[in-house]
Amino acid sequence: MKLKRSRQREAILAYLRSTNEHPTADMVYENVRKEIPNISLGTVYRNLNLLADCNDILKLTFDGKSDRFDWNVEPHYHVLCECCGSVTDLYIEPLKHIDVLAESAFDGTISGHTIQFRGLCEKCVKLVDKTS
């Protein structure tokens, strides 16, 4: 489905493309308000969900925490820092053989997969090293 262009949607997409932080809806709202002061949080949520439903952005959910959003829809993986909660892109070759393995054990068809890694980001590793 092709979405109709809107100023709010364009501002949301521009902000997402400007950051590698994988922001929450609240973070998107705070930043888009700088450009569109009268935008509502509800408008941001609706547009983020609509963009995700149309596969224009990725909606990332980690263990019931606030959803995060990513403008990069190309196949790639993410790492959640268990200390600070940051989400980082992990660019490794997509593990396509997992889809083949899954399909061989499933009576339907497999169209893809998502993998989310957990660990400590570089900043938190340094903090842990300093306190050890």
DSSP file (Angstrom, degrees, kcal/mol; ACC not computed):
  #  RESIDUE AA STRUCTURE BP1 BP2  ACC     N-H-->O    O-->H-N    N-H-->O    O-->H-N    TCO  KAPPA ALPHA  PHI   PSI    X-CA   Y-CA   Z-CA
    1    1 A M              0   0    0      0, 0.0     2,-0.5     0, 0.0     0, 0.0   0.000 360.0 360.0 360.0 129.8    0.0    0.0    0.0
    2    2 A K        -     0   0    0      1,-0.0     2,-0.2     0, 0.0     0, 0.0  -0.804 360.0-136.5 -92.4 124.6    1.4    3.4   -1.0
    3    3 A L        -     0   0    0     -2,-0.5     2,-0.2     1,-0.1     3,-0.0  -0.557  16.3-114.9 -83.2 143.7    0.8    6.1    1.7
    4    4 A K        -     0   0    0     -2,-0.2     2,-0.1     1,-0.1    -1,-0.1  -0.519  40.8-106.7 -69.0 141.4   -0.3    9.5    0.8
    5    5 A R        +     0   0    0     -2,-0.2     2,-0.3     4,-0.1    -1,-0.1  -0.439  43.1 174.4 -72.0 143.7    2.3   12.1    1.7
    6    6 A S     >  -     0   0    0     -2,-0.1     4,-2.6     1,-0.1     5,-0.2  -0.985  41.0-120.9-145.5 154.8    1.8   14.3    4.7
    7    7 A R  H  > S+     0   0    0     -2,-0.3     4,-2.2     1,-0.2     5,-0.2   0.908 114.6  49.5 -60.6 -42.8    4.0   16.9    6.4
    8    8 A Q  H  > S+     0   0    0      2,-0.2     4,-2.3     1,-0.2    -1,-0.2   0.937 112.1  46.8 -63.4 -47.1    3.8   15.0    9.7
    9    9 A R  H  > S+     0   0    0      1,-0.2     4,-2.6     2,-0.2    -2,-0.2   0.899 112.2  50.5 -63.5 -41.1    4.8   11.7    8.1
   10   10 A E  H  X S+     0   0    0     -4,-2.6     4,-2.5     1,-0.2    -1,-0.2   0.894 110.6  49.6 -64.1 -39.6    7.6   13.3    6.1
   11   11 A A  H  X S+     0   0    0     -4,-2.2     4,-2.3    -5,-0.2    -2,-0.2   0.896 111.0  49.8 -66.2 -40.1    9.0   14.9    9.3
   12   12 A I  H  X S+     0   0    0     -4,-2.3     4,-2.5     2,-0.2    -2,-0.2   0.940 113.3  45.8 -63.1 -48.0    8.8   11.5   11.1
   13   13 A L  H  X S+     0   0    0     -4,-2.6     4,-2.4     1,-0.2    -2,-0.2   0.901 110.9  53.1 -63.4 -40.8   10.7    9.8    8.3
   14   14 A A  H  X S+     0   0    0     -4,-2.5     4,-0.9     2,-0.2    -1,-0.2   0.916 110.8  47.0 -61.2 -43.0   13.2   12.6    8.1
   15   15 A Y  H >< S+     0   0    0     -4,-2.3     3,-0.8     2,-0.2     4,-0.5   0.943 111.3  50.7 -64.3 -46.3   14.0   12.3   11.8
   16   16 A L  H >< S+     0   0    0     -4,-2.5     3,-1.1     1,-0.3    55,-0.4   0.895 110.5  50.0 -58.9 -39.8   14.2    8.5   11.7
   17   17 A R  H 3< S+     0   0    0     -4,-2.4    -1,-0.3     1,-0.2    -2,-0.2   0.708 105.1  59.6 -70.8 -18.9   16.7    8.7    8.7
   18   18 A S  T << S+     0   0    0     -4,-0.9     2,-0.3    -3,-0.8    -1,-0.2   0.519 104.9  53.1 -87.3  -5.2   18.8   11.2   10.7
   19   19 A T    <   -     0   0    0     -3,-1.1    52,-0.3    -4,-0.5     3,-0.2  -0.944  51.4-162.2-134.8 151.1   19.5    8.9   13.6
   20   20 A N  S    S+     0   0    0     -2,-0.3    69,-0.2     1,-0.1    -1,-0.1   0.167  72.3  99.6-107.5  14.4   20.9    5.4   14.3
   21   21 A E  S    S-     0   0    0     -5,-0.1    66,-0.6    67,-0.1    -1,-0.1   0.616  82.3-132.7 -78.5 -14.2   19.4    5.4   17.8
   22   22 A H        -     0   0    0     -6,-0.2    48,-0.2    -3,-0.2    -2,-0.1   0.995  37.7-149.4  55.8  64.7   16.3    3.3   17.0
   23   23 A P        -     0   0    0      0, 0.0    46,-1.8     0, 0.0     2,-0.1  -0.154   7.4-120.4 -70.3 157.7   14.1    5.8   18.9
   24   24 A T     >  -     0   0    0     44,-0.2     4,-2.2     1,-0.1     5,-0.2  -0.374  37.6-100.3 -79.2 170.2   10.9    5.1   20.8
   25   25 A A  H  > S+     0   0    0     42,-0.5     4,-2.8     1,-0.2     5,-0.1   0.883 125.7  54.7 -61.0 -38.0    7.7    6.9   19.7
   26   26 A D  H  > S+     0   0    0      2,-0.2     4,-2.5     1,-0.2    -1,-0.2   0.897 107.7  48.8 -63.2 -39.8    8.2    9.4   22.6
   27   27 A M  H  > S+     0   0    0      2,-0.2     4,-1.8     1,-0.2    -1,-0.2   0.907 111.7  49.1 -65.6 -41.1   11.7   10.2   21.3
   28   28 A V  H  X S+     0   0    0     -4,-2.2     4,-3.0     2,-0.2     5,-0.3   0.938 111.1  50.9 -61.4 -46.3   10.3   10.7   17.8
   29   29 A Y  H  X S+     0   0    0     -4,-2.8     4,-2.2     1,-0.2    -2,-0.2   0.929 108.6  50.7 -57.4 -49.3    7.6   12.9   19.2
   30   30 A E  H  < S+     0   0    0     -4,-2.5     4,-0.4     1,-0.2    -1,-0.2   0.864 116.4  41.4 -60.0 -36.7   10.1   15.1   21.1
   31   31 A N  H >< S+     0   0    0     -4,-1.8     3,-0.8     2,-0.2     4,-0.4   0.876 113.4  49.9 -81.3 -38.2   12.3   15.6   18.0
   32   32 A V  H >X S+     0   0    0     -4,-3.0     4,-2.8     1,-0.2     3,-1.3   0.817  99.8  67.7 -70.4 -28.9    9.5   16.1   15.5
   33   33 A R  T 3< S+     0   0    0     -4,-2.2    -1,-0.2    -5,-0.3    -2,-0.2   0.766  88.8  66.1 -60.9 -24.6    7.9   18.7   17.7
   34   34 A K  T <4 S+     0   0    0     -3,-0.8    -1,-0.3    -4,-0.4    -2,-0.2   0.839 114.0  30.2 -64.6 -31.7   10.9   20.9   17.1
   35   35 A E  T <4 S+     0   0    0     -3,-1.3    -2,-0.2    -4,-0.4    -1,-0.2   0.807 135.3  28.5 -94.0 -36.9    9.8   21.2   13.5
   36   36 A I    ><  -     0   0    0     -4,-2.8     3,-1.9     1,-0.1    -1,-0.2  -0.792  69.5-176.4-127.0  85.9    6.0   20.8   14.0
   37   37 A P  T 3  S+     0   0    0      0, 0.0    -1,-0.1     0, 0.0    -4,-0.1   0.763  80.1  51.8 -58.9 -28.5    5.2   22.2   17.4
   38   38 A N  T 3  S+     0   0    0      2,-0.1     2,-0.1    -5,-0.0    -5,-0.1   0.336  78.2 122.0 -94.7   9.5    1.5   21.4   17.3
   39   39 A I    <   -     0   0    0     -3,-1.9     2,-0.2    -7,-0.1    -3,-0.0  -0.461  57.4-133.9 -69.1 142.9    1.9   17.7   16.4
   40   40 A S     >  -     0   0    0     -2,-0.1     4,-1.8     1,-0.1     5,-0.1  -0.648  14.0-122.3 -98.5 156.5    0.3   15.4   18.9
   41   41 A L  H  > S+     0   0    0     -2,-0.2     4,-2.7     1,-0.2     5,-0.2   0.879 114.9  57.0 -60.1 -38.6    1.8   12.3   20.4
   42   42 A G  H  > S+     0   0    0      1,-0.2     4,-2.8     2,-0.2    -1,-0.2   0.881 104.3  51.7 -60.5 -39.6   -1.2   10.3   19.0
   43   43 A T  H  > S+     0   0    0      2,-0.2     4,-2.5     1,-0.2    -1,-0.2   0.900 110.2  49.2 -64.1 -41.2   -0.4   11.5   15.5
   44   44 A V  H  X S+     0   0    0     -4,-1.8     4,-2.7     2,-0.2     5,-0.2   0.948 112.7  46.9 -63.3 -48.6    3.2   10.3   15.9
   45   45 A Y  H  X S+     0   0    0     -4,-2.7     4,-2.4     2,-0.2     5,-0.2   0.936 113.4  48.5 -58.3 -48.2    2.1    6.9   17.2
   46   46 A R  H  X S+     0   0    0     -4,-2.8     4,-2.4     1,-0.2    -1,-0.2   0.923 114.3  45.5 -59.6 -45.6   -0.5    6.5   14.4
   47   47 A N  H  X S+     0   0    0     -4,-2.5     4,-2.8     2,-0.2    -1,-0.2   0.888 111.4  51.5 -68.8 -38.8    2.0    7.4   11.7
   48   48 A L  H  X S+     0   0    0     -4,-2.7     4,-2.2    -5,-0.2    -1,-0.2   0.932 113.4  45.2 -62.0 -44.7    4.7    5.2   13.1
   49   49 A N  H  X S+     0   0    0     -4,-2.4     4,-2.7    -5,-0.2    -2,-0.2   0.892 113.6  49.7 -66.5 -39.2    2.4    2.3   13.2
   50   50 A L  H  X S+     0   0    0     -4,-2.4     4,-1.7    -5,-0.2    -2,-0.2   0.923 111.1  49.0 -64.5 -44.7    1.1    3.0    9.7
   51   51 A L  H  <>S+     0   0    0     -4,-2.8     5,-2.9     1,-0.2     6,-1.0   0.885 113.4  47.6 -61.9 -39.0    4.6    3.3    8.3
   52   52 A A  H ><5S+     0   0    0     -4,-2.2     3,-1.6     4,-0.2    -2,-0.2   0.912 109.0  53.2 -68.4 -42.4    5.5    0.0    9.9
   53   53 A D  H 3<5S+     0   0    0     -4,-2.7    -1,-0.2     1,-0.3    -2,-0.2   0.827 110.7  47.9 -61.1 -31.4    2.3   -1.7    8.6
   54   54 A C  T 3<5S-     0   0    0     -4,-1.7    -1,-0.3    -5,-0.2    -2,-0.2   0.346 115.4-118.0 -91.0   5.7    3.3   -0.5    5.1
   55   55 A N  T < 5S+     0   0    0     -3,-1.6    -3,-0.2     2,-0.2    -2,-0.1   0.764  80.5 123.9  62.4  27.5    6.9   -1.8    5.6
   56   56 A D  S   <S+     0   0    0     -5,-2.9     2,-0.3    -6,-0.2    -4,-0.2   0.689  82.2  11.4 -86.1 -21.1    8.3    1.7    5.2
   57   57 A I  S    S-     0   0    0     -6,-1.0     2,-0.4    -9,-0.1    14,-0.2  -0.925  83.2-109.4-143.0 166.9   10.0    1.4    8.6
   58   58 A L  E     -A   70   0A   0     12,-3.3    12,-2.1    -2,-0.3     2,-0.6  -0.840  17.9-151.1-101.0 141.0   10.7   -1.4   11.0
   59   59 A K  E     -A   69   0A   0     -2,-0.4     2,-0.5    10,-0.2    10,-0.2  -0.962  16.9-162.2-108.4 118.7    8.9   -1.7   14.4
   60   60 A L  E     -A   68   0A   0      8,-3.4     8,-2.9    -2,-0.6     2,-0.5  -0.882   6.6-168.5-108.5 129.5   11.2   -3.5   16.9
   61   61 A T        -     0   0    0     -2,-0.5     2,-0.5     6,-0.2     6,-0.1  -0.974   1.3-171.2-119.7 125.9    9.8   -4.9   20.1
   62   62 A F    >   -     0   0    0     -2,-0.5     3,-2.7     4,-0.3    -2,-0.0  -0.939  65.4 -43.0-120.5 108.2   12.1   -6.1   22.9
   63   63 A D  T 3  S-     0   0    0     -2,-0.5    -1,-0.1     1,-0.3     3,-0.1   0.795 112.4 -52.9  47.2  43.4   10.7   -8.1   25.8
   64   64 A G  T 3  S+     0   0    0      1,-0.2    -1,-0.3     2,-0.0     3,-0.1   0.522 105.1 130.9  75.0   3.6    7.7   -5.9   26.3
   65   65 A K  S <  S-     0   0    0     -3,-2.7    -3,-0.2     1,-0.2    -1,-0.2  -0.253  73.9 -59.3 -77.4 175.9    9.7   -2.7   26.5
   66   66 A S        -     0   0    0      1,-0.1    -4,-0.3    -5,-0.1    -1,-0.2  -0.281  64.8-104.1 -56.2 137.7    8.7    0.4   24.4
   67   67 A D        -     0   0    0     -6,-0.1   -42,-0.5    -3,-0.1     2,-0.3  -0.306  34.6-149.8 -60.5 148.0    8.7   -0.3   20.7
   68   68 A R  E     -A   60   0A   0     -8,-2.9    -8,-3.4   -44,-0.2     2,-0.4  -0.841   5.8-140.9-116.9 158.2   11.7    1.1   18.8
   69   69 A F  E     -A   59   0A   0    -46,-1.8     2,-0.4    -2,-0.3   -10,-0.2  -0.955  12.4-170.4-128.6 143.0   11.6    2.2   15.2
   70   70 A D  E     -A   58   0A   0    -12,-2.1   -12,-3.3    -2,-0.4   -53,-0.1  -0.997  17.6-156.6-135.0 128.8   14.2    1.8   12.4
   71   71 A W  S    S+     0   0    0     -2,-0.4     2,-0.9   -55,-0.4    -1,-0.1   0.730  76.1  89.2 -75.4 -22.1   14.2    3.5    9.0
   72   72 A N        +     0   0    0      1,-0.2     4,-0.1   -14,-0.1   -15,-0.1  -0.675  47.9 173.3 -84.3 106.9   16.4    0.7    7.5
   73   73 A V        +     0   0    0     -2,-0.9    -1,-0.2   -17,-0.2     3,-0.1   0.412  42.3 112.5 -94.3   1.1   14.1   -2.0    6.2
   74   74 A E  S    S-     0   0    0      1,-0.1     2,-0.2     0, 0.0    -2,-0.0  -0.427  88.2 -82.0 -68.6 150.1   16.9   -4.0    4.6
   75   75 A P  S    S+     0   0    0      0, 0.0     2,-0.3     0, 0.0    -1,-0.1  -0.352  76.9 129.5 -58.3 120.5   17.6   -7.4    6.3
   76   76 A H        -     0   0    0     -2,-0.2     2,-0.2    -4,-0.1    39,-0.2  -0.965  46.9-117.9-162.6 167.3   19.8   -6.8    9.3
   77   77 A Y  E     -B   90   0B   0     13,-1.8    13,-3.0    -2,-0.3     2,-0.3  -0.599  18.6-139.5-111.6 169.7   19.9   -7.7   13.0
   78   78 A H  E     -Bc  89 116B   0     37,-1.0    39,-3.0    11,-0.2     2,-0.4  -0.937   0.6-148.5-132.2 151.9   19.8   -5.8   16.2
   79   79 A V  E     -Bc  88 117B   0      9,-2.4     9,-2.3    -2,-0.3     2,-0.5  -0.987  10.8-152.8-120.5 128.1   21.5   -5.9   19.6
   80   80 A L  E     -Bc  87 118B   0     37,-3.0    39,-2.0    -2,-0.4     2,-0.5  -0.885  17.7-132.2 -98.3 123.6   19.8   -4.7   22.8
   81   81 A C  E  >  - c   0 119B   0      5,-2.9     4,-1.4    -2,-0.5    39,-0.2  -0.652   9.4-153.9 -75.4 122.7   22.1   -3.5   25.5
   82   82 A E  T  4 S+     0   0    0     37,-3.4    -1,-0.2    -2,-0.5    38,-0.1   0.577  89.9  46.0 -74.4  -9.0   21.0   -5.2   28.7
   83   83 A C  T  4 S+     0   0    0     36,-0.4    -1,-0.1     3,-0.1    37,-0.1   0.892 128.9  13.3 -97.0 -59.8   22.4   -2.3   30.8
   84   84 A C  T  4 S-     0   0    0      2,-0.1    -2,-0.1    37,-0.0    36,-0.1   0.598  93.5-122.9 -98.9 -12.1   21.4    1.0   29.1
   85   85 A G     <  +     0   0    0     -4,-1.4    -3,-0.1     1,-0.2    35,-0.0   0.529  55.6 152.1  84.8   5.4   18.6   -0.3   26.8
   86   86 A S        -     0   0    0     -6,-0.1    -5,-2.9     1,-0.0     2,-0.5  -0.338  36.9-141.6 -68.6 153.8   20.2    1.1   23.6
   87   87 A V  E     -B   80   0B   0    -66,-0.6     2,-0.4    -7,-0.2    -7,-0.2  -0.978  19.8-172.5-119.1 128.6   19.5   -0.8   20.3
   88   88 A T  E     -B   79   0B   0     -9,-2.3    -9,-2.4    -2,-0.5     2,-0.2  -0.937  25.9-114.0-124.5 141.8   22.3   -1.1   17.8
   89   89 A D  E     -B   78   0B   0     -2,-0.4     2,-0.5   -69,-0.2   -11,-0.2  -0.491  24.0-157.9 -69.1 142.4   22.4   -2.4   14.2
   90   90 A L  E     -B   77   0B   0    -13,-3.0   -13,-1.8    -2,-0.2     2,-1.1  -0.950   4.2-159.4-123.8 108.2   24.4   -5.6   13.7
   91   91 A Y        +     0   0    0     -2,-0.5     2,-0.3   -15,-0.2   -15,-0.1  -0.745  34.0 137.2 -96.2  96.8   25.4   -6.0   10.1
   92   92 A I        -     0   0    0     -2,-1.1   -15,-0.1     0, 0.0     3,-0.1  -0.898  67.0 -76.5-126.4 161.4   26.2   -9.6    9.5
   93   93 A E        -     0   0    0     -2,-0.3   -17,-0.1     1,-0.1    -2,-0.0  -0.353  60.7-100.2 -57.3 129.7   25.3  -11.6    6.5
   94   94 A P        -     0   0    0      0, 0.0     2,-1.8     0, 0.0     3,-0.2  -0.269  30.0-125.3 -54.2 137.2   21.6  -12.6    6.8
   95   95 A L    >>  +     0   0    0      1,-0.2     3,-1.6    -3,-0.1     4,-0.5  -0.517  43.0 164.2 -87.7  71.0   21.3  -16.2    8.0
   96   96 A K  H >>  +     0   0    0     -2,-1.8     4,-1.3     1,-0.3     3,-0.8   0.771  65.4  70.2 -63.3 -27.6   19.1  -17.4    5.1
   97   97 A H  H 3> S+     0   0    0      1,-0.2     4,-2.5    -3,-0.2    -1,-0.3   0.760  88.4  65.5 -64.3 -22.0   19.8  -21.1    6.0
   98   98 A I  H <> S+     0   0    0     -3,-1.6     4,-2.9     2,-0.2    -1,-0.2   0.898  99.0  52.1 -64.5 -39.3   17.7  -20.6    9.1
   99   99 A D  H <X S+     0   0    0     -3,-0.8     4,-2.5    -4,-0.5    -1,-0.2   0.906 110.0  48.6 -62.1 -41.3   14.6  -20.1    6.9
  100  100 A V  H  X S+     0   0    0     -4,-1.3     4,-1.8     2,-0.2    -2,-0.2   0.929 113.0  47.4 -65.0 -45.6   15.4  -23.3    5.0
  101  101 A L  H  X S+     0   0    0     -4,-2.5     4,-0.8     1,-0.2    -2,-0.2   0.924 113.5  48.2 -60.7 -45.0   15.8  -25.3    8.3
  102  102 A A  H >< S+     0   0    0     -4,-2.9     3,-0.9     1,-0.2    -2,-0.2   0.913 110.0  51.5 -63.5 -42.4   12.6  -23.8    9.7
  103  103 A E  H >< S+     0   0    0     -4,-2.5     3,-1.1     1,-0.3    -1,-0.2   0.840 103.9  58.2 -65.8 -31.5   10.6  -24.6    6.6
  104  104 A S  H 3< S+     0   0    0     -4,-1.8    -1,-0.3     1,-0.2    -2,-0.2   0.742 112.1  41.4 -69.7 -20.5   11.8  -28.2    6.7
  105  105 A A  T << S+     0   0    0     -3,-0.9     2,-0.4    -4,-0.8    -1,-0.2   0.264 107.6  74.8-106.1  10.3   10.3  -28.6   10.1
  106  106 A F    <   -     0   0    0     -3,-1.1     4,-0.1    -4,-0.2     0, 0.0  -0.964  69.9-142.4-129.5 138.8    7.1  -26.7    9.4
  107  107 A D  S    S+     0   0    0     -2,-0.4     2,-0.1     2,-0.1    -4,-0.1   0.428  87.9  47.8 -81.3   2.5    4.0  -27.7    7.4
  108  108 A G  S    S-     0   0    0     -5,-0.0     2,-0.4     1,-0.0    -2,-0.2  -0.156  99.0 -76.0-114.7-148.7    3.6  -24.2    5.9
  109  109 A T        -     0   0    0     -2,-0.1     2,-0.5     2,-0.0    -2,-0.1  -0.924  29.9-140.3-120.0 148.4    5.9  -21.8    4.3
  110  110 A I        -     0   0    0     -2,-0.4     3,-0.1   -11,-0.1    -7,-0.1  -0.914  15.5-178.8-106.4 128.4    8.5  -19.5    6.0
  111  111 A S        -     0   0    0     -2,-0.5     2,-0.3     1,-0.3    -1,-0.1   0.496  61.2 -50.3-105.8  -5.6    8.8  -16.0    4.6
  112  112 A G        -     0   0    0    -13,-0.1    -1,-0.3   -14,-0.1     2,-0.3  -0.958  50.8-121.3 160.5-175.4   11.6  -14.7    6.8
  113  113 A H        -     0   0    0     -2,-0.3     2,-0.4    -3,-0.1   -14,-0.0  -0.969   5.3-142.1-151.2 163.4   12.9  -14.4   10.4
  114  114 A T        -     0   0    0     -2,-0.3     2,-0.4   -39,-0.1   -37,-0.1  -0.995  14.0-170.6-129.1 140.8   13.9  -11.8   13.0
  115  115 A I        -     0   0    0     -2,-0.4   -37,-1.0   -39,-0.2     2,-0.5  -0.999   2.3-167.1-130.6 131.9   16.7  -12.3   15.5
  116  116 A Q  E     -c   78   0B   0     -2,-0.4     2,-0.2   -39,-0.1   -37,-0.2  -0.979   9.0-156.7-121.4 122.5   17.4  -10.0   18.4
  117  117 A F  E     -c   79   0B   0    -39,-3.0   -37,-3.0    -2,-0.5     2,-0.3  -0.635   3.0-152.0 -94.4 154.4   20.7  -10.3   20.2
  118  118 A R  E     +c   80   0B   0     -2,-0.2     2,-0.3   -39,-0.2   -37,-0.2  -0.942  38.1 104.8-123.4 148.6   21.3   -9.1   23.8
  119  119 A G  E     -c   81   0B   0    -39,-2.0   -37,-3.4    -2,-0.3     2,-0.4  -0.927  67.0 -57.0 177.5-152.5   24.5   -8.0   25.3
  120  120 A L        -     0   0    0     -2,-0.3   -39,-0.1   -39,-0.2   -40,-0.0  -0.972  44.8-128.5-119.6 134.6   26.4   -4.9   26.5
  121  121 A C     >  -     0   0    0     -2,-0.4     4,-2.5     1,-0.1     5,-0.2  -0.245  35.2 -98.6 -71.7 168.3   27.1   -1.9   24.2
  122  122 A E  H  > S+     0   0    0      1,-0.2     4,-1.9     2,-0.2     5,-0.1   0.883 123.4  51.7 -56.8 -42.4   30.6   -0.6   23.9
  123  123 A K  H  > S+     0   0    0      1,-0.2     4,-1.8     2,-0.2    -1,-0.2   0.914 112.0  45.3 -63.1 -43.8   29.9    2.3   26.4
  124  124 A C  H  > S+     0   0    0      2,-0.2     4,-2.6     1,-0.2    -2,-0.2   0.849 108.2  56.8 -72.2 -33.5   28.5   -0.1   29.0
  125  125 A V  H  X S+     0   0    0     -4,-2.5     4,-2.5     1,-0.2    -1,-0.2   0.924 108.3  48.7 -59.8 -43.2   31.3   -2.6   28.6
  126  126 A K  H  X S+     0   0    0     -4,-1.9     4,-1.9     2,-0.2    -2,-0.2   0.888 110.8  50.3 -64.6 -39.1   33.7    0.3   29.4
  127  127 A L  H  X S+     0   0    0     -4,-1.8     4,-1.4     2,-0.2    -2,-0.2   0.910 111.5  47.8 -64.5 -41.9   31.6    1.2   32.5
  128  128 A V  H  X S+     0   0    0     -4,-2.6     4,-0.9     1,-0.2    -2,-0.2   0.903 110.4  52.5 -65.4 -40.8   31.6   -2.4   33.7
  129  129 A D  H  < S+     0   0    0     -4,-2.5     3,-0.3     1,-0.2    -1,-0.2   0.869 107.7  52.1 -62.4 -36.8   35.4   -2.6   33.2
  130  130 A K  H  < S+     0   0    0     -4,-1.9    -1,-0.2     1,-0.2    -2,-0.2   0.826 112.0  45.3 -68.9 -32.1   35.9    0.6   35.3
  131  131 A T  H  <        0   0    0     -4,-1.4    -1,-0.2     1,-0.2    -2,-0.2   0.567 360.0 360.0 -89.9  -8.2   33.9   -0.7   38.2
  132  132 A S     <        0   0    0     -4,-0.9    -1,-0.2    -3,-0.3    -2,-0.1   0.470 360.0 360.0 -83.7 360.0   35.5   -4.2   38.2
